[in-house]
């Protein structure tokens, strides 16, 4: 078994304690020891890596990965030869790992076997990349997201990043084929989209029978299912059929939110707002017209409101994105002001407090943020508490760096439900540094 010793590191261990100087020993695939000793004695034959004071922390997880999506238009993905496409996917896998993501849930591959073969190479240690749940192409219906076929041109079953099917029997075929090839999960496009779809985001072109056929195959093979669901009807359908990962959920009505709340112990929502944000601010890039950019901007605003309505219901939302560029985004900052005006409980972890500061929501109030941004937060007229793990100031609760978010979360469970429930969660996740409850 290969043993490695990482010395002279600044360790962020995810337990809630402050970063500390120390070393980490790894035996094979397992972390064997985390020590406050900067440079303990190495074992015979053990590889030693000097971190030179760099931060060592648990890896990040990407919940909506597309490793095989090259920097080309959707219709070019099918035209890209398999040989070149494998190389693109390998490069993207390395980029993701180099960026700190050690695990990824694939939200679809551009070709049936790209994820599968790259995952096998990563698992075998032959190429660098994150641990991966492999997917195949997104499965859609005629006119759905990814169907770019034109009536006057030859028909393609896989015109972009999708496999086009119609009817339950046609649905079963690609599901069984992908299962045969070794995917870990299937991706269904239940709703429409503002992208390559003849159905809008608020409509649901895939039928109950088609979804049922796909989940039937998944259950028989033990596969997970994820789904593109922007509309409220799509979200409800996904919940009814036992789909575990719901992407986007932008246009959830009360009935859809009720369904998500009832299934909150088994369902995750991943809004994946990055692409919506970027397209809303494309300014003519990537072929996005000003009219389409305004449509994406409206969808982004609806999405932010919808996610805010999920919070008090306890729906599990997988976050992502960097808050710092949002400080200079006037439209986003105004949305934060609007949310605060509705009496919404607002929380932040790490540098998220800077957005609230830019919105004027923290002026003259106590708050905290990551230690590296305390001066920036103070510049907004905030009473900065640099020693606090979190600061509860009523309707706004701010937490310090990443791990302090766990302390804040436990505190909020105790505040909003009960200390007993918070203790139960703390025991379940085996979190016991200096818990706040």
Secondary structure, DSSP 8 states (H G I E B T S, - for coil): --EEEEEEEEEE-SSSS--EEEEEEEETTEEEEEES-SS----TT-EEEE-TT-EEE--EEEEEE-TT--SS-HHHHHHS-HHHHHHHHHHHHHHHHHTTEEEEEES--SSTTHHHHHHHHHHTTSS---EEE----EEE-TTSTT----TTS---TTSSSEEE--SHHHHHHHHHHHHHHT-SEEEEE-S--SSS-SS-TT---S-HHHHHHHHHHHHHHT-EEEEEEEEHHHHHHHHHTT--EEEEEEE--HHHHHHHHHTTTT-EEE--THHHHHHHT-TTGGG--HHHHHHHHHHHHHHHHHHHHHHTTT--B---S-SGGGGG-HHHHHHHHHHHHTT--EEE-GGGHHHHHHTTSSTTSEE---GGGHHHHHTTT-EE-TT-SEEEETTEEEE-STTHHHHHHHHHHHHHT-HHHHHHHHHHTT--SS---
